[in-house]
Amino acid sequence: MATTAYDHSAETVILGSGIVGLTLARELLHQGRHDVLVVDKEPEPGRHASGRNSGVLHAGIYYAPDSLRAQVCLKGNLAMQAYCEENNLPLLRCGKVVVARKESELPALRLLHERATANGARVELVDERQLAEIEPNARTTGTALYSHFTAQVDPKAVLQCLRHELEQSGKVRFLYNARFLSALGHNAMRTTQGRVAFSQLINAAGAFSDRVAHCFGVGLNYRLVPFKGIYKKLRKDYAHMVRGNIYPVPDVRNPFLGIHFTRSVHGEVYLGPTAIPALGRENYGLLQGADREAFSILWRDSVLFFHNSKFRKVAMEEPKKYIFRSFFNDARKLVKKLEPEWVEPTSKAGIRPQLIDLKTHELVMDFVIEKKGPCLHILNSISPAFTSSLAFAQLVTEKYLA
């Protein structure tokens, strides 16, 4: 590979330093790679989805058994718990309950139990008395699902530890403040920090992975549509009301889990997130982060609205949760007792980039990995990407990069 005309070069370049990019770099080191460059448009890793998520390690409850997400979720959960233990990072093993808000949700709850069992998760159906012992304030209709392996971590602490491990190896370099601009043939790209040459590129750019892939002629029938997750939290003096995680029964046809309660490793209890169609890939505030792409996003949302009934339901219901009463009423259905004055605002917000198939107008429900020439593109690193990351990195390197 001739590199004299380039500002930076490496045998392997990873675009994106979120959890997927960092764990892939780590796995490549374990395979014996010694020249890896991680490129990111931000000044440090995990500024977006990876550093803004709830910190929940999922246990493989929701995912169809034949999916990639099912293959790596539980394995990734256990690997991440072990990583946190080995590195003295915060870890809370508190489990999770999934509650039925009404009797009509019980068949879906039993389906979750079947999926979780098929995926190897340790789960059980519990009655209201057993639920009260596990999570006293949780409310269900007759039966709830208890997941033993669900846990919590501090996402930023994990990211910082991975970064330190990679830097200390002497074999991984980081190029920050380097936003991807365009492809330069099949073995180079242009960034705001100059031209970067590579023998192999891994596109782990998260919310911008589709744009990068398109520049290399890949995934042209896919687009990412952003959804905004906003949170609130319980006041400190009421945080004891939730021991771990209280989730509703989700609509498994959609990739969103609904507003839920989550106790963090630091003792805070968050309510959320929403799944509000957003105006930009970094639209964390009401208008903050909305840019010139907002019009094309609105157009795609409009097309989905008319062609996809599942999206239409989300688009009609979720924006209401900007209003406190609507948000509160959704959360209140999960617990025996919750008062408006117990809930306070928080600046915590995230964006979930959701891949859409333009041909079918469907929300893609699994990870998507596409390879063309020396470039590998990870196009739909949706939840449980953080949970799965260590196992996912192993799968990707063994199947696509060996």
ZISULGI-V707468 format. One line per field, one symbol per residue. ss: DSSP state (h for helix, s for strand, l for the rest). psi: psi as a letter, one per 40 degrees, with the letter a starting at -180 (. if undefined). A space follows every 50 residues. Layout:
ss: ???
psi: ???
//
This chain:
ss: lllllllsssssssslllhhhhhhhhhhhhlllllsssslllllllllhh hhlllssllllllllllhhhhhhhhhhhhhhhhhhhllllsslllssssl llhhhhhhhhhhhhhhhhllllssssshhhhhhhlllsllllssssslll ssslhhhhhhhhhhhhhhhllssssllllssssllllssssllsssssss sssllhhhhhhhhhhllllllssssssssssssslhhhhhhlllssssll lllllllllsssslllllsssslllssllllllllllllllllhhhhhhh hhhhhhhlhhhhhhhhhhhhhhlhhhhhhhhhllsllllhhhssssssss sssssssllllsslllllssssllssssllllllhhhhhhhhhhhhhhhh hl
psi: hhedeidiiidhhhhhfaddddddddddddeeieghhhhieieiifebdd eeieehhiffdehhdeiddddeddddddddddddddefihhhgeaihhih dideedddddddddddddeeihiihiadddddddgdeihigdiihhhdeh iiihdddddddddddddedeehihhifghhdiigaefiihieeahhiidh hhhfebeedddddddefifeeiihhihhhiiiiiideedeehdbhhiihi heeieieihihhhieeeihihaiighhieiefgdadehehaeeddddddd dddddeehddddddddddddedhdddddddddeeidhhideehiiiehii hhhhhhhddefihheiihhhhhbehhhheggihfdddedddddddddddd e.
//
